[in-house]
């Protein structure tokens, strides 16, 4: 077995392993110098990386880095302690830090070391810990709102599914990162405490070793080992301080996309009047107080000159910005690709006047976007197909309370609402009337009344069905989508459905598409089903049936009928309630013969060639018979023989869209039917 570890993984493994090796064995002072220098270099690398990255997720492994660097630094502390106590010679780096930083003076070195510890422990660590804790809490609390914002942008078409997935993943990564940072800051805090303890142990142990092993008196032992211990503490605490500072920078970054240095300078020195005031105050102090006039007046002049330079830069940038905007606008018009973008047509659009904007604005309490999300989910569960992105936009050309629904850029329907009113509809059995503004419900064109908030409770107690404006728009939009869902089903949508089914049933898909049927033919069958409100969610049964019959016929209308018969359980449960006798209208057998004899076969499919007078007579009979069902409060359902169903439906669909046509083979055997009439010619 040939196993090759990546170089980066090997380097990290050796880095962590070296720390554990140093805990166990002693290392020579020269190697310790190299590792201490490496530790300082890594600390500076982390500091500058945290300063200049644009997003915190660019260094998402920072909590793990904190853990590794902390354990490595403690291991170096242990190794240097061994050398200090055993030989009194911990190497060049430790001795240099002890003598140079402390000036070779015991008291100065001790004071500098204590100051560094206080800065790290009480200022930077404490602040970073608090910021990390608050950031983690607010990041987790904000997750649901961010998820809803992504769903809203997705459903309005502002972003694609791929962009939504990227943004959701980023939210998850941010929550994980800041949650980890909340705990990782404790590593740095613990490291500072450990540094204090190790320093105290080194001083006490060094004095004891110097007096007992090397024959030094107390004063000499105190001087020698304290300076070495301070050097050891400084060479460990300075990298620790740098990493603590890196942690603070990372958790306090305000902007995620801006360049750190430029943004910081612009925000601090970006207002000329602030620099003028500072320069004036500093110069004033140099003139009227005993402070050095040369230093303060010169510094004040520098601030005033800087303010003047920045003011000139801002004026130039403003002029250049105006020119650039004009040039960009002109260039935008000239670009040919912008014409191409105008050719794109949104599958579904909901345009509304400015009076309806509060219903779609989340900041004003509107929930129309959430309802759009629910519409897509509802249609997916009900019909088994994915509704395209529904684009919502305001249109100042519409009346304030008007809305328009468009399919593929063409207006299909419209409605008008009263923002502060509710729509009350009489279900048919309420005799008492309620005062209001007469109107019609836009989805089904039923008579209704606009009522005020104060009338709502009374109307509901009387038996009226009362709905709010967002529900009216959502219901209307849902019905329009149901009516046109077949033409919204594209070949790409069908390909996505095929791919999903192929994951679990590859043999079936490979047999059917494209060997027996092309993607367009499968699309046509699915469109035929959706056009009559039949769910395609049971795609497995549909494809199994197509695979069975596609060898004998590629006529999509005939294949649709075979599929409908295979889905008879679903069709029966949809149109015929269980444990109830359903009233229907049948088709005269002689009329069925006339229809079948008028079917003409062509290369492009089949069509009906009926006499116009016969067609008129059939329509008249359909109208009379279906009204019998409507008078009984039943849905208009006509039962036909299987062979004629598709042609009869095609004959009447332009005149009676709501009439349901079902064949005998699509009805379960346990369904009880009662004929109340017969369509004749």
Protein Blocks (a to p, Z undefined) as FASTA:
>chain_A
ZZdddfklmmmmmmmmmmmmmmmmccdfklmmmmmmmmmmmmmmmmmmmmmpmbfklmmm
lmmmmmmmmmmmmmmmmmmmmmmmmnopnbjklmmmmmmmnnopaklmmmmmmmmmmmmm
mmmmmmmmmmmmmmmmmmmmmmmmmmmmmmmmmmnopacfklmmmmmmmmmmmmmmmmmm
mmmmmmmmmmmmmmmmmmmmmmmmmmmmmmmmnopafklmmmmmmmmmmmmmmmmmmmmm
mmmmmmmmmmmomblkbcfklmmmmmmmmpfklmmmmmmmmmmmmmmpmbdfklmmmmmm
mmmmmmmmmmmmmmmmmmmmmmmmmmmmmmmmmpmklmmmmmpccfbacdddfklmmmmm
mknopaklmmmmmmmmmmmmmnopacddddddddfkbcfkbccddeehiafbdcdddfkb
ccdddehlambdcdddddddfklopacddddfklmmmmmmnopacddfklmmmmmmmmmm
mmmmmmmpcfklmmmmmmmmmmmmmmlmmmmpmmlpcfklmmmmmmmmmmnopafklmml
mmmmmmmmmmmoccfklmmmmmmmmmmmmmmmmmmcghiacddddddfklmmmmmmmpcc
dfkbccddddfklmmmmmmmmmmmmmmmmmnopacdddddfklmmmmmmmmmmmmmmbcc
ddfklpcfklccddfbdcdZZ
